[in-house]
Amino acid sequence: MSPLFPSLYAAEPREAVRFGELSLTHAELAGAAGSLARGLAGAGRVAVWATPTPQTVVGVVAALVAGVPVVPLNPKTGERELTHIVGDSEPTLVLASPDDQLPPALTELTRIDVPLTGVVTELPPEPGAESAALIVYTSGTTGPPKGAVLPRRALAATLDALQGAWGWTADDVLVHGLPLFHVHGLILGILGPLRRGGSVRHLGRFSVEGVTRELSAGATMLFGVPTMYHRIAEAVGRDRELAKALAGARLLVSGSAALPAPDRRRIAEATGRAVIERYGMTETLMLCAARADGGARPGTVGVPLPGVELRLADEADGIGEIQVRGPNLFSGYLNRPDATAAAFTEDGWFRTGDMASRDEDGQVRIVGRKATDLIKSGGYKIGAGEIENALLDHPGVREAAVTGEPDADLGERIVAWVVPTDPQSPPEKAELANHVATQLSPHKRPRVVHYLPELPRNDMGKIMKRALHV
């Protein structure tokens, strides 16, 4: 297999990454990552405290160069969830920025503060295509998150397929403000530009002003989630500089959830540019993408990428479950052979759980989840079960159910349906939301809490979530 990042091995002098005023060329990144990689050899697995900083980029690239699997950690993860991830993945080291204050769950790990400088030396040879590159934890409908093992060939296959679909070259400059602990922000948003030999400007924290500034200063591509594009859509009609900056971009891409049609229309009307969509999952990386050269229909995620086989299983009335296979797929769930086996059909197709239709040109239109317990909020995929478990740990909660409902900003908002322990004195709703945020992550807190005398159940005792409504 050829190197994941040819430009690093070539030590090219063009800019690779920029965070605010701090930037690194491909040669400087090769030096910093190469120096750190020498100390990571044989480390087993390495956790990275994935703040939106250049240290995260250097740490991840160093581990990949060393052939050591990376476990990206969300710095906002609650203690319980973080303890599970660390215990499940068993990293031997944690890489962090010098100023990071790490939580107790990481105190037993050897800490290495990531340097931003180093001497360019000969980098190690490229590991095998099937060797693990990243272990990314993803929520399901029940239980704690599972670690999806992503091999190097999956990263290469996805990023090279997107090169063709989007005409992505070394001349492109990507801007985004996505978190660096999941597929969208880290693999597409950081490793993508590095593989192409181009550059990425990370906003640190998303802002409409940051998008305007960077697109006006030469950036050619913007990646975002619907929540970000909703905020852009609200501003673009009255902000001439933003409209001009978006109009000058080569590519505007939305992912992680469906982009609402009103936001897509408002941006197109103000800029003359269409925001295109793509579709993927942690386990599959990218499956479909609208092409940069046109042809995508609004509301679709384009056609399957080269190398991706896609079928609609159990199709009825033109709608079926998306099942896929190809070089972009994960190797399996870490320590979960049962879950891995259940994720695939007997003939080797991965079950996505997403329902879709296809038009006569092969364009894929996602219509919803096969299950009702997976919520997509603000670009995150969130399992209702883990939120329910956290709520049930609160002494004021006797029963709990969690659902999602449409939200103009987040895509879906998390709604908790709670039977209080003491109906005469239920806990404060804000207290329950903060309890979940502390136990899990802030983006998993309920935005709405309803109190009920009892939850609707069927004859088997199962909660009937479809009956939950105000």
C-alpha positions in Angstrom: 0.0 0.0 0.0 1.3 3.5 -0.9 1.7 6.0 2.0 -1.5 7.5 3.4 0.2 10.9 3.2 2.6 11.1 0.3 3.1 14.9 0.8 4.6 14.2 4.2 7.1 11.7 2.9 8.0 14.3 0.2 8.3 17.0 2.9 6.6 19.6 0.8 6.9 23.2 1.8 3.3 24.2 1.2 0.9 24.9 4.1 -0.8 21.8 5.5 -2.8 22.9 8.6 -3.7 26.3 10.2 -5.4 27.0 13.5 -5.7 30.7 13.9 -2.3 32.3 13.6 -0.4 29.0 14.0 0.3 27.0 10.8 2.4 24.0 9.8 3.7 23.1 6.3 3.7 19.5 5.2 7.5 19.5 5.9 7.0 20.9 9.4 4.2 18.4 10.1 6.4 15.6 8.9 9.1 16.7 11.2 6.9 17.1 14.3 4.9 13.9 13.6 8.0 11.9 12.6 9.9 12.9 15.8 6.9 11.9 17.9 6.3 8.7 15.9 9.7 7.3 17.0 8.6 7.3 20.6 5.3 5.6 19.8 6.6 2.5 18.1 5.2 -0.6 19.8 2.8 1.4 21.9 -0.2 -0.9 21.2 -2.9 1.7 21.0 -2.7 5.5 21.6 -5.4 7.7 22.8 -5.5 11.3 21.6 -7.2 14.1 23.6 -8.8 15.5 20.5 -9.1 19.2 21.1 -9.5 21.5 18.0 -5.7 22.2 18.0 -2.7 21.5 15.8 -1.4 19.2 18.6 -4.3 16.9 17.8 -3.3 16.8 14.2 0.3 16.1 15.0 -0.6 13.4 17.5 -3.0 11.6 15.2 -0.6 11.8 12.2 2.4 10.6 14.3 0.5 7.5 15.5 -0.6 6.7 11.9 2.9 7.2 10.7 4.1 4.9 13.4 1.5 2.3 12.5 -0.2 2.6 16.0 -4.0 2.6 16.1 -5.5 5.9 17.3 -8.4 6.2 19.7 -9.7 9.8 19.4 -11.3 11.1 22.7 -14.0 13.7 22.9 -12.8 16.2 25.5 -16.5 16.8 26.5 -17.2 13.1 27.2 -18.6 12.4 30.7 -16.6 10.4 33.2 -18.7 7.2 32.9 -18.5 7.1 29.1 -14.8 8.0 29.0 -14.1 5.3 31.6 -15.8 2.7 29.3 -13.9 3.8 26.2 -10.6 3.7 27.9 -11.3 0.4 29.5 -12.5 -1.1 26.3 -9.7 0.2 24.0 -6.9 -0.1 26.5 -4.5 2.5 25.2 -1.0 2.6 26.7 -0.5 6.3 26.1 -2.5 9.5 25.8 -1.3 12.3 23.6 -2.4 15.8 24.6 -1.6 19.5 24.3 0.7 20.8 27.1 -2.0 23.0 28.7 -4.7 20.2 28.7 -6.2 19.2 32.0 -7.0 15.5 31.7 -9.8 13.9 33.7 -9.3 11.1 36.3 -10.2 8.4 33.8 -6.9 9.0 32.0 -4.6 9.3 35.0 -3.3 5.8 34.8 -2.1 6.3 31.2 1.4 7.6 30.3 0.9 11.1 29.1 2.9 12.6 26.2 2.6 16.3 25.5 2.6 16.7 21.7 5.4 18.9 20.2 4.8 21.1 17.2 8.4 21.0 16.0 10.9 18.3 15.1 13.6 17.3 12.7 12.6 15.8 9.4 14.0 12.3 9.3 13.2 9.2 7.3 9.6 8.2 8.1 8.8 4.6 8.9 7.5 2.4 6.0 3.8 2.3 5.4 2.0 -0.5 7.4 -0.2 -3.1 5.8 -3.6 -2.0 4.3 -5.6 -4.1 6.8 -3.8 -2.8 9.9 -6.0 -0.7 12.2 -5.7 3.1 11.7 -8.4 4.4 14.0 -10.8 3.1 16.6 -13.8 5.5 16.7 -16.5 5.0 19.3 -20.0 5.2 18.0 -23.3 5.0 19.8 -25.9 2.4 19.1 -29.5 2.1 20.2 -28.7 0.3 23.4 -25.7 0.0 25.7 -22.4 2.0 25.8 -20.6 3.1 22.6 -18.8 0.5 20.5 -15.3 0.9 19.0 -15.4 0.7 15.2 -12.0 -0.4 14.0 -11.1 1.4 10.8 -8.3 -0.1 8.7 -5.9 2.0 6.6 -7.4 0.7 3.4 -10.8 2.1 4.4 -9.4 5.6 4.9 -7.5 5.5 1.6 -10.5 4.1 -0.3 -12.9 6.8 1.0 -10.6 9.7 0.5 -9.6 8.6 -3.0 -13.2 8.1 -4.0 -14.1 11.6 -2.8 -11.1 12.9 -4.8 -12.9 11.8 -7.9 -16.4 12.9 -6.9 -15.4 16.3 -5.8 -12.3 17.0 -8.0 -10.3 17.4 -4.8 -6.7 18.4 -5.5 -3.6 19.7 -3.7 -4.7 23.2 -4.7 -7.8 23.1 -2.5 -7.9 24.8 0.8 -10.6 23.4 3.1 -12.2 25.4 6.0 -14.3 23.8 8.7 -15.0 24.0 12.5 -15.9 20.4 13.1 -14.8 18.4 16.1 -11.7 16.3 15.6 -12.8 13.1 17.4 -15.1 11.6 14.7 -15.2 10.7 11.1 -16.4 14.0 9.6 -14.0 16.4 11.2 -11.0 14.2 11.6 -10.9 11.8 8.6 -12.6 13.9 6.0 -11.7 17.3 7.4 -8.1 16.8 8.4 -6.7 13.5 6.9 -8.5 14.3 3.6 -6.5 17.5 2.8 -3.3 15.8 4.0 -3.8 12.9 1.7 -4.4 15.2 -1.2 -1.4 17.4 -0.4 -3.6 20.4 0.1 -4.4 22.3 3.3 -7.0 22.8 5.9 -7.9 25.9 8.0 -9.7 24.9 11.2 -11.8 27.5 12.9 -11.3 26.1 16.4 -14.9 26.8 17.0 -17.5 27.2 14.2 -18.7 30.7 13.5 -20.3 32.4 10.6 -17.7 35.1 10.8 -14.9 32.6 10.6 -16.4 31.0 7.5 -16.7 34.4 5.9 -13.1 35.3 6.8 -11.5 32.1 5.5 -13.5 31.8 2.3 -12.8 35.4 1.5 -9.1 34.7 2.0 -8.6 31.9 -0.5 -10.3 28.8 1.0 -12.0 26.8 -1.7 -14.1 24.3 0.2 -16.4 24.3 3.3 -17.5 21.2 5.2 -20.3 21.5 7.8 -23.2 19.8 9.4 -26.8 21.0 9.0 -26.7 22.9 12.3 -23.9 25.0 10.9 -25.6 25.6 7.6 -28.8 26.6 9.4 -26.9 29.4 11.1 -25.4 30.3 7.8 -28.8 30.3 6.1 -30.2 32.6 8.8 -27.4 35.2 8.2 -26.7 35.0 4.5 -29.7 37.0 3.3 -28.5 40.1 5.2 -24.8 39.6 5.2 -23.3 40.5 1.8 -19.8 39.6 2.7 -20.9 36.1 3.7 -22.9 35.7 0.5 -20.0 36.8 -1.6 -17.6 34.4 0.2 -19.9 31.4 -0.2 -20.5 32.3 -3.9 -16.7 32.2 -4.4 -16.2 28.8 -2.9 -15.6 25.8 -5.2 -17.5 23.3 -3.0 -20.0 23.5 -0.1 -20.6 20.1 1.5 -23.1 19.2 4.2 -23.1 15.8 6.0 -23.8 13.8 9.2 -27.5 14.4 8.9 -30.1 15.5 6.2 -29.8 19.2 5.3 -33.3 20.8 5.6 -34.7 22.0 2.3 -35.5 25.6 3.6 -31.8 26.1 4.5 -30.6 24.7 1.2 -32.9 27.1 -0.7 -32.0 30.2 1.3 -28.3 29.6 0.7 -28.8 28.9 -3.0 -31.0 32.0 -3.5 -28.5 34.3 -1.8 -25.3 32.9 -3.3 -26.2 31.0 -6.5 -24.3 28.1 -5.1 -25.8 24.7 -4.1 -24.8 22.9 -0.9 -24.2 19.3 -1.8 -24.7 16.3 0.5 -22.9 13.1 1.1 -23.8 10.0 3.2 -21.7 7.8 5.4 -21.4 6.2 8.8 -18.6 5.6 11.3 -18.5 1.9 10.3 -18.6 2.5 6.5 -16.9 5.9 6.1 -18.4 7.5 3.0 -20.9 5.6 0.9 -22.5 8.2 -1.4 -21.8 11.7 -2.5 -23.2 14.3 -4.8 -20.7 15.2 -7.4 -19.1 18.6 -7.7 -19.7 18.8 -11.4 -23.5 18.8 -10.9 -26.3 16.4 -11.5 -27.4 15.8 -7.9 -31.0 16.4 -7.0 -32.0 18.4 -3.9 -32.7 16.1 -1.0 -30.5 13.2 -2.3 -27.0 12.2 -1.2 -25.9 11.5 -4.7 -24.8 8.1 -6.0 -22.6 5.4 -4.5 -18.9 6.2 -4.6 -16.6 4.1 -6.7 -15.9 0.8 -5.1 -19.1 0.9 -3.0 -21.7 -1.7 -3.7 -25.1 -0.6 -2.4 -28.4 -2.4 -2.4 -31.9 -1.8 -0.9 -32.9 -4.9 1.1 -36.4 -6.0 1.8 -37.6 -3.3 -0.6 -41.3 -2.3 -0.5 -42.9 0.6 -2.3 -39.5 1.6 -3.5 -38.0 1.9 0.0 -35.6 -0.5 1.6 -32.7 -0.8 4.1 -29.4 0.4 2.7 -26.9 -2.5 2.8 -23.3 -2.1 1.5 -20.0 -3.7 1.0 -16.7 -2.5 -0.3 -13.1 -1.5 0.7 -14.5 1.4 2.8 -15.9 -0.8 5.5 -14.6 -1.2 9.0 -13.0 -4.4 10.2 -15.4 -4.9 13.1 -16.3 -3.7 16.6 -13.5 -3.9 19.1 -14.0 -6.8 21.6 -17.5 -7.3 20.2 -17.6 -10.3 17.8 -21.3 -10.7 18.5 -22.1 -7.1 17.5 -19.8 -7.4 14.4 -21.6 -10.6 13.3 -25.0 -9.1 13.8 -24.0 -6.0 11.7 -23.6 -8.1 8.6 -25.9 -10.3 6.5 -25.0 -13.9 5.9 -23.7 -13.0 2.4 -21.4 -10.2 3.8 -23.4 -7.0 3.4 -23.3 -4.4 6.2 -26.7 -3.4 7.5 -26.8 0.4 7.9 -30.3 0.6 9.5 -31.1 3.5 7.2 -34.0 3.4 4.9 -33.8 4.9 1.4 -35.1 5.0 -2.1 -33.2 5.3 -5.5 -34.4 7.2 -8.5 -33.9 6.2 -12.1 -30.4 7.8 -12.2 -29.3 6.0 -9.1 -29.5 9.0 -6.8 -30.1 7.8 -3.2 -32.6 9.6 -1.0 -32.5 8.8 2.7 -36.0 8.5 4.2 -35.3 7.6 7.9 -34.0 5.0 10.3 -35.1 1.4 10.4 -35.1 1.7 14.2 -36.7 4.5 16.1 -34.0 4.8 18.8 -31.2 6.5 16.9 -31.2 10.3 17.1 -29.2 12.6 14.8 -28.7 16.0 16.6 -26.3 18.7 15.6 -24.4 16.2 13.4 -24.0 13.6 16.1 -25.5 10.1 16.1 -26.9 9.5 19.5 -28.4 6.3 21.0 -31.6 6.8 23.0 -30.7 3.8 25.3 -27.6 5.3 26.9 -29.5 8.6 27.7 -32.3 6.6 29.2 -29.8 4.7 31.4 -28.2 7.9 32.5 -31.7 9.4 33.4 -32.6 6.2 35.4 -29.5 6.7 37.5 -31.0 10.0 38.9 -32.8 9.4 42.1 -35.7 11.5 41.0 -36.4 9.3 38.0 -38.5 6.1 38.1 -38.9 5.5 34.4 -37.6 7.2 31.3 -37.9 7.0 27.6 -36.0 9.2 25.0 -37.1 10.1 21.5 -36.1 12.7 18.9 -38.2 15.3 17.3 -37.5 17.7 14.4 -35.5 20.8 15.2 -34.7 23.6 12.8 -31.2 24.2 14.2 -30.1 20.7 15.3 -31.9 18.5 12.8 -33.4 16.6 15.7 -33.6 17.5 19.4 -33.5 15.0 22.2 -36.8 14.7 24.2 -37.0 12.9 27.5 -40.2 11.4 28.8 -39.9 10.9 32.5 -42.0 9.2 35.3 -40.7 10.9 38.5 -40.1 9.0 41.6 -42.2 11.5 43.5 -44.9 12.9 41.2 -45.6 15.7 43.7 -42.0 16.9 43.7 -40.3 16.0 40.3 -36.7 17.1 39.8 -36.0 20.3 38.0 -35.9 19.8 34.2 -32.6 21.6 34.0 -31.2 19.4 36.7 -32.0 16.3 34.6 -30.4 17.8 31.5 -27.3 18.7 33.4 -27.2 15.2 34.9 -27.1 13.6 31.4 -24.5 16.1 30.2 -22.2 15.3 33.1 -22.6 11.5 32.8 -22.3 11.3 29.0 -21.6 14.4 26.9 -23.2 17.9 26.6 -24.6 17.2 23.1 -26.5 14.2 24.6 -28.5 16.2 27.1 -32.3 16.4 26.6 -33.5 19.7 25.2 -37.1 19.0 26.2 -38.4 17.1 29.3 -42.0 15.9 29.7 -43.3 14.4 32.9 -45.9 11.6 32.7 -47.7 9.5 35.3 -46.7 6.3 33.3 -45.1 5.3 30.1 -47.2 3.6 27.4 -46.3 -0.1 27.1 -47.5 -3.0 25.0 -48.6 -6.4 26.3 -45.0 -7.5 26.5 -44.0 -4.5 28.7 -42.1 -2.8 25.9 -42.4 1.0 25.9 -44.3 2.1 22.8 -42.4 5.2 21.8 -44.6 6.0 18.8 -47.3 6.7 21.3 -45.3 9.4 23.1 -46.4 12.8 22.0 -47.7 16.0 23.6 
